[in-house]
Amino acid sequence: MGDPTDTDSTAGGAAARVDLRTLSRLVGLSMVTVSRALNNRPGVKAATRQRVLAAAREHGYAPSAAARLLRARPSLVAGLVFAPYYGPSREINPHALALVERLRAALRLRGVDMRVLYFEGDEALRGQILEANVLVFYGSFRESAFAIAAESGIPALLFDKRSGQPGQISVLVDAAQSCARAVEYLAALGHERVGLVTGPAEELYYNEYARAFPGALRELNLPARPEWVFQLPAAACNQDGARAALLPLLRRPNPAERPSAIVFASDWLALGGRRAALDAGLSLPADLSIIGHDNLPSGAEIEPALTTFDVHAGRVVQTLTHFAVLLGSRRDGAPAPGAAREVLIPADFIKRASCACLRPAP
């Protein structure tokens, strides 16, 4: 049976072909619901879809020229639900922006139209997601947002988030491994006074950094100084926030009262830490070694070049694209069966000049 929306002759003896408005009136449903049923979009019950398709055949439904033009566009729509952390001037982490654009380009190559849906709360989300075949969550969310996706019947893919909703897939960066490796590297260079800067404790990625840090110190027999560990709140999770948090610590005149190295959960935070060190009159890396995460291009251009971790945006985008197409292509619009699944992506360590060796030369 062909697509009923492409019928070129009247069916069931109908005297005249009907348009979307007339068909909606005949079946007693909204035009949005009827359109979603005809185009096999999620969010429509199977019984309702079959009723609409049967009515379309019976009454010889004919899509308008505008509808035919829309149907020539990508058949799948991915809604990127984006909730980034903002700086004081509403700037966004460049790593996040670059990832969004790379994902848009990769999905376009697979015939998927990606629409960025800036998250404005759960109630707004209910309306934002209606036209999507699949959702990709990127940023700061509560479980209630994932529940809304599950209730709508739209499959969801989560980046650096875990969901309690069955069938939703999480793509996670192995932040705990990165943190442990950073501390190990600094210990090998002779650093014993190591600090940490992460973001909000309620965020999985940042919390993984914070959780792994004490264990890494203990394993290497390094002292733990709680006052050298910063979990910045959402409003301060940016360059300016990192600078403001660290400046009083780095201005302490006694070197023993400040860390000789700091691990940052992102390059964006590390760049703020670098500014704090310079403002405090410290020399990098002689007075302070720093390690970031994300491998921003600007990190390689500063002096000294920033040691960091590369999660390989291409690898992340490839994984997200694969699952977005897989989930979005499900004909019944339902999420993937079974419990939530996780895909863990390790980061590669990029050693540059921002870390000094404190061990004496042989």
C-alpha positions as CSV (number, residue, x, y, z in Angstrom):
1,M,0.0,0.0,0.0
2,G,1.5,3.4,-0.9
3,D,1.5,6.5,1.2
4,P,-2.2,7.6,1.5
5,T,-1.1,11.2,1.3
6,D,0.0,10.6,-2.3
7,T,-3.4,9.3,-3.5
8,D,-4.1,10.7,-7.0
9,S,-7.6,9.5,-7.4
10,T,-10.6,9.5,-5.1
11,A,-11.3,6.4,-3.1
12,G,-14.5,4.7,-1.9
13,G,-16.5,6.7,-4.5
14,A,-15.8,10.1,-2.9
15,A,-17.2,12.8,-5.0
16,A,-14.3,15.2,-4.4
17,R,-10.9,15.1,-2.9
18,V,-10.5,16.7,0.5
19,D,-7.7,18.9,2.0
20,L,-6.2,18.7,5.5
21,R,-8.6,21.1,7.0
22,T,-11.6,19.1,5.7
23,L,-10.1,15.8,6.7
24,S,-9.5,17.1,10.2
25,R,-13.1,18.1,10.5
26,L,-14.3,14.7,9.3
27,V,-12.4,12.7,11.8
28,G,-12.9,15.2,14.7
29,L,-9.2,15.9,15.3
30,S,-6.9,18.9,15.2
31,M,-5.0,19.6,12.0
32,V,-1.7,19.1,13.9
33,T,-2.8,15.6,15.0
34,V,-4.0,14.6,11.6
35,S,-0.8,15.9,10.0
36,R,1.3,14.0,12.4
37,A,-0.7,10.8,11.8
38,L,-0.4,11.1,8.0
39,N,3.3,11.7,8.2
40,N,4.0,8.9,10.7
41,R,5.3,11.3,13.3
42,P,5.5,10.3,17.0
43,G,3.0,11.4,19.6
44,V,0.0,9.8,18.0
45,K,-1.7,6.6,19.2
46,A,-1.7,3.7,16.8
47,A,-5.5,3.5,16.8
48,T,-5.8,7.2,16.0
49,R,-3.2,6.9,13.2
50,Q,-5.1,4.0,11.6
51,R,-8.4,6.0,11.9
52,V,-6.9,9.0,10.1
53,L,-5.3,6.8,7.4
54,A,-8.6,5.0,6.8
55,A,-10.4,8.4,6.5
56,A,-7.8,9.7,4.1
57,R,-8.3,6.7,1.8
58,E,-12.1,6.9,2.0
59,H,-12.3,10.6,1.2
60,G,-9.5,10.8,-1.3
61,Y,-7.3,13.2,0.8
62,A,-5.0,15.3,-1.4
63,P,-2.1,17.2,0.2
64,S,-1.7,20.8,-0.9
65,A,1.3,22.0,-3.0
66,A,2.8,23.5,0.1
67,A,2.5,20.2,2.0
68,R,4.1,18.3,-0.9
69,L,7.0,20.8,-0.8
70,L,7.4,20.2,2.9
71,R,7.4,16.5,2.4
72,A,10.4,16.9,0.0
73,R,12.5,18.1,2.9
74,P,14.3,15.7,5.3
75,S,11.9,13.1,6.6
76,L,13.4,13.0,10.1
77,V,13.5,15.9,12.5
78,A,15.9,15.8,15.5
79,G,15.2,18.3,18.2
80,L,18.4,19.3,20.1
81,V,17.1,20.4,23.5
82,F,19.9,22.7,24.5
83,A,20.4,24.1,28.1
84,P,23.9,25.5,28.2
85,Y,25.7,27.4,31.0
86,Y,26.0,31.1,30.2
87,G,28.7,33.6,31.1
88,P,28.0,37.1,32.4
89,S,27.4,38.4,28.9
90,R,25.3,35.4,27.9
91,E,28.3,33.8,26.2
92,I,28.4,30.0,25.9
93,N,31.3,27.6,26.2
94,P,32.8,27.5,22.7
95,H,33.2,23.7,22.9
96,A,29.4,23.3,23.3
97,L,28.7,25.6,20.4
98,A,31.2,23.8,18.1
99,L,29.6,20.4,19.1
100,V,26.1,21.6,18.2
101,E,27.2,22.8,14.7
102,R,29.1,19.6,14.0
103,L,26.1,17.5,15.0
104,R,23.9,19.6,12.8
105,A,26.2,19.0,9.8
106,A,26.5,15.3,10.5
107,L,22.7,14.8,10.8
108,R,22.1,16.8,7.6
109,L,24.4,14.4,5.7
110,R,22.1,11.6,6.9
111,G,19.0,13.4,5.8
112,V,18.0,14.6,9.2
113,D,16.9,18.2,9.9
114,M,18.2,19.3,13.3
115,R,16.4,22.1,15.2
116,V,17.9,23.7,18.3
117,L,15.3,24.0,21.0
118,Y,16.6,26.3,23.8
119,F,15.3,24.8,27.0
120,E,13.0,27.2,28.9
121,G,11.4,24.9,31.4
122,D,9.4,21.8,31.4
123,E,6.1,23.4,30.4
124,A,7.6,25.0,27.4
125,L,9.3,21.8,26.5
126,R,6.0,20.0,26.0
127,G,5.2,22.3,23.1
128,Q,8.7,22.5,21.7
129,I,9.2,18.8,21.0
130,L,5.9,18.1,19.2
131,E,7.4,18.1,15.7
132,A,10.5,16.0,16.5
133,N,11.1,12.3,15.6
134,V,13.9,12.1,18.1
135,L,15.3,14.3,20.9
136,V,18.9,15.0,21.8
137,F,19.4,16.5,25.3
138,Y,22.5,18.6,25.8
139,G,23.1,20.7,28.8
140,S,21.6,21.0,32.3
141,F,18.3,19.2,32.9
142,R,16.4,17.5,35.7
143,E,14.8,14.1,35.4
144,S,11.4,15.7,34.8
145,A,12.5,16.8,31.3
146,F,13.4,13.2,30.3
147,A,10.0,12.1,31.7
148,I,8.2,14.5,29.4
149,A,10.0,13.0,26.4
150,A,9.1,9.5,27.5
151,E,5.4,10.5,28.0
152,S,5.3,12.0,24.5
153,G,6.5,8.8,23.0
154,I,9.4,10.6,21.3
155,P,12.7,8.6,21.6
156,A,15.5,10.5,23.5
157,L,19.3,10.5,23.4
158,L,21.1,12.1,26.3
159,F,24.7,13.5,26.2
160,D,26.5,13.4,29.5
161,K,23.3,12.7,31.4
162,R,21.7,9.6,32.9
163,S,17.9,9.0,32.7
164,G,15.6,6.8,34.7
165,Q,13.3,6.5,31.8
166,P,13.3,3.1,30.0
167,G,14.7,3.1,26.5
168,Q,16.5,6.4,26.6
169,I,20.2,6.2,25.6
170,S,23.0,8.1,27.4
171,V,26.3,9.0,25.7
172,L,28.8,9.8,28.4
173,V,32.3,11.1,28.4
174,D,34.5,9.2,30.9
175,A,35.2,12.1,33.2
176,A,36.3,10.0,36.1
177,Q,39.1,8.4,34.1
178,S,40.2,11.8,32.9
179,C,40.4,13.2,36.4
180,A,42.4,10.2,37.7
181,R,44.8,10.4,34.8
182,A,45.4,14.1,35.3
183,V,46.2,13.6,39.0
184,E,48.5,10.7,38.1
185,Y,50.4,12.8,35.6
186,L,50.8,15.7,38.0
187,A,52.1,13.3,40.7
188,A,54.6,11.9,38.3
189,L,55.9,15.5,37.7
190,G,56.4,15.9,41.4
191,H,53.3,17.9,42.3
192,E,52.0,17.2,45.8
193,R,49.7,20.2,46.2
194,V,46.9,19.7,43.7
195,G,43.5,21.5,43.5
196,L,40.3,20.9,41.4
197,V,37.7,23.1,39.7
198,T,34.5,21.6,38.4
199,G,30.9,22.8,37.8
200,P,27.6,22.2,39.6
201,A,27.6,19.2,41.9
202,E,24.2,18.1,40.5
203,E,25.6,17.6,37.0
204,L,26.7,14.1,36.2
205,Y,29.9,15.1,34.3
206,Y,31.1,17.5,36.9
207,N,30.2,15.3,39.7
208,E,32.2,12.4,38.2
209,Y,35.3,14.7,38.3
210,A,34.6,15.6,41.9
211,R,33.9,12.0,42.9
212,A,37.1,10.7,41.3
213,F,39.4,13.3,42.7
214,P,39.7,12.3,46.3
215,G,40.3,8.6,45.3
216,A,43.1,9.6,42.9
217,L,44.8,11.6,45.7
218,R,44.6,8.7,48.1
219,E,45.9,6.3,45.6
220,L,49.0,8.4,45.0
221,N,49.4,9.3,48.7
222,L,48.8,13.0,48.1
223,P,47.3,15.3,50.7
224,A,43.7,16.4,50.3
225,R,42.9,20.1,50.9
226,P,39.1,20.6,50.8
227,E,39.6,24.4,50.5
228,W,41.4,23.7,47.1
229,V,38.4,22.0,45.6
230,F,35.8,24.2,43.9
231,Q,32.4,23.0,42.6
232,L,31.1,26.2,41.0
233,P,27.4,26.8,40.8
234,A,25.6,27.1,37.5
235,A,25.8,30.9,37.4
236,A,29.6,30.8,37.9
237,C,30.4,27.9,35.7
238,N,32.3,30.0,33.2
239,Q,35.7,31.7,32.8
240,D,34.8,34.7,35.0
241,G,33.4,32.4,37.7
242,A,36.6,30.3,37.8
243,R,38.7,33.4,37.9
244,A,36.7,34.9,40.8
245,A,36.7,31.7,42.8
246,L,40.5,31.1,42.5
247,L,41.9,34.6,42.8
248,P,41.8,34.9,46.6
249,L,43.5,31.5,46.9
250,L,46.2,32.2,44.3
251,R,47.0,35.5,45.9
252,R,48.2,33.9,49.1
253,P,51.8,34.9,49.6
254,N,52.9,31.6,51.1
255,P,53.3,29.0,48.2
256,A,52.6,26.2,50.7
257,E,49.1,27.6,51.2
258,R,48.2,27.4,47.6
259,P,48.2,24.5,45.1
260,S,51.1,24.0,42.7
261,A,48.7,22.5,40.1
262,I,45.0,22.6,39.4
263,V,42.9,20.2,37.4
264,F,39.9,21.8,35.6
265,A,36.9,19.9,34.3
266,S,36.8,22.0,31.1
267,D,39.1,24.2,29.1
268,W,36.7,27.1,29.6
269,L,37.2,26.9,33.3
270,A,40.9,26.4,32.9
271,L,41.2,29.6,30.9
272,G,39.5,31.4,33.8
273,G,42.0,29.8,36.1
274,R,44.9,31.0,33.9
275,R,43.6,34.6,34.1
276,A,43.4,34.3,37.9
277,A,47.0,33.1,38.1
278,L,48.3,35.9,35.9
279,D,46.2,38.5,37.9
280,A,47.8,37.1,41.1
281,G,51.2,37.7,39.7
282,L,52.0,34.0,39.2
283,S,54.0,32.5,36.3
284,L,52.7,29.6,34.4
285,P,53.8,26.9,34.7
286,A,56.6,27.7,37.1
287,D,54.2,28.8,39.9
288,L,51.1,27.0,38.8
289,S,50.5,24.1,36.4
290,I,47.0,23.7,34.9
291,I,45.2,20.9,33.1
292,G,41.9,21.4,31.2
293,H,39.4,19.2,29.4
294,D,37.8,19.5,25.9
295,N,40.8,20.6,23.8
296,L,39.5,23.9,22.7
297,P,41.5,25.3,19.7
298,S,42.3,28.4,21.8
299,G,44.0,26.2,24.4
300,A,46.7,25.3,21.9
301,E,47.3,29.0,21.0
302,I,47.9,30.5,24.4
303,E,51.2,30.7,26.2
304,P,52.0,28.2,27.6
305,A,49.8,25.9,25.5
306,L,47.2,24.1,27.7
307,T,47.5,20.5,28.6
308,T,44.1,19.0,28.2
309,F,41.9,16.0,27.3
310,D,40.4,15.6,23.8
311,V,37.1,13.8,23.7
312,H,37.2,14.0,19.9
313,A,34.1,15.9,18.9
314,G,34.0,13.8,15.8
315,R,33.7,10.6,17.8
316,V,31.0,12.1,20.0
317,V,29.1,13.5,17.0
318,Q,29.3,10.2,15.1
319,T,27.9,8.3,18.1
320,L,25.1,10.8,18.6
321,T,24.2,10.8,14.9
322,H,24.1,7.0,14.8
323,F,21.7,6.7,17.6
324,A,19.6,9.7,16.6
325,V,19.0,8.2,13.2
326,L,18.4,4.8,14.7
327,L,15.8,6.0,17.2
328,G,14.2,8.6,14.9
329,S,13.6,5.9,12.2
330,R,11.4,3.7,14.5
331,R,8.2,3.6,12.6
332,D,6.0,3.4,15.7
333,G,7.5,6.5,17.3
334,A,8.2,4.6,20.5
335,P,11.4,4.7,22.5
336,A,13.9,1.8,22.2
337,P,12.8,-1.2,24.2
338,G,14.4,-2.3,27.5
339,A,16.2,-0.4,30.2
340,A,18.2,2.8,29.6
341,R,21.5,2.1,27.9
342,E,24.9,3.9,28.2
343,V,27.7,4.4,25.8
344,L,31.0,5.5,27.4
345,I,33.5,7.6,25.4
346,P,37.1,7.9,26.8
347,A,39.2,11.0,26.2
348,D,42.8,11.2,25.0
349,F,45.4,13.0,27.1
350,I,47.1,15.9,25.2
351,K,50.3,16.9,27.0
352,R,51.4,20.4,26.3
353,A,53.5,23.1,28.1
354,S,51.2,24.2,30.9
355,C,52.5,21.6,33.4
356,A,55.9,22.0,35.0
357,C,58.1,19.2,36.3
358,L,59.0,19.8,39.9
359,R,61.4,16.9,40.2
360,P,65.1,17.8,40.2
361,A,67.0,17.0,37.1
362,P,69.1,13.8,37.3
